[in-house]
Amino acid sequence: MAEPAAAPPKEVPPITIKKYANRRLYNTATSTYVTLDHLAQMVKDGADFAVYDAKTGEDITRQVLTHIIVEEEAKGQNLLPLSFLRHLISFYGDSLQAIVPRYLDYSMQAFARNQEQMRTYMRDAFSGLMPFGRFEEMGKQNMALFENAMKMFTPFFPGEQGRAPAGKDTAGEKTKGGEAEIEDLRAKLDRMQRQLDQLTGDKK
């Protein structure tokens, strides 16, 4: 007699954090008040949590996480280059705003999947092995990845500037509407995700 299939593991709901009017944060799992530093450590430890306004019940997780980043940057823990911040700000209100979060999410996922390998290379480097060839190889792979991604957002690839696709007249071609453009870019992002999975899916 075949044994019954094991039940799938239950998904653990995120920890609920309540934010009160006095800006105090309350961890309902531990029944204690916490600070932004505590939440930052929870993120680093891989703990999933959601922050809600204690009065309205509104999910304010995004605002709180953004506040953590601002606090870390103010301490001198600079991870966000000025050029990146300027580009990010410029996309607010832009037609590409709807797809920027997905693009950044995919890029960060690819980086995260490589982080252990990168840490190993760093340890080797500081141990005197200096494996710069490995860094160069990874850099080339990442560059190829982002070049393929960026091709999806440009009408002409390098070497093809000024050359229209076969059978099309760019002089008389009309641009797509906003909605159609976003749908097209979303489809391209899906293709980019598949490329990311192929290049980095086995690296953890």
C-alpha angles and dihedrals in degrees: 000000000000117000115244115260114262114257114251114255114268115251110244111229117231118267112262117235118187122206117206131204091262087060092249116144120219123200106211092194094060097023090231137117114250138190134226087262089058091051091048089054090048089056091051090048090053095247113154116221141161125210121216132186104250093218104041101023090230116156105244098167093121093053092048094048089049089051089053090054091049090051093049092048090050089055090058096260091133113185099145115076116219091241090054092050091050092049091047093051091048091059093061106108091008122127088246094056092099094061101036094084092054092047092050091045093052092047093050091047090055091049092047092052089057097043097096092050090048092050090052090052090049092051090050091049094052090044089064099261092106097195095189089153089066092051090049091050092049090046091054091049092050092046091052089049094053093042089056090047094049092049087068090062099047127073093216129038123220108292093023100077112140093012117114123215113268115279095014131107108214092188092066099029116118122219118246122254120264095258095047090048092053092048090050091050091048090054089051090050089055089055089048090053090055090051090050091051092050094048100040108014094100096046113087 
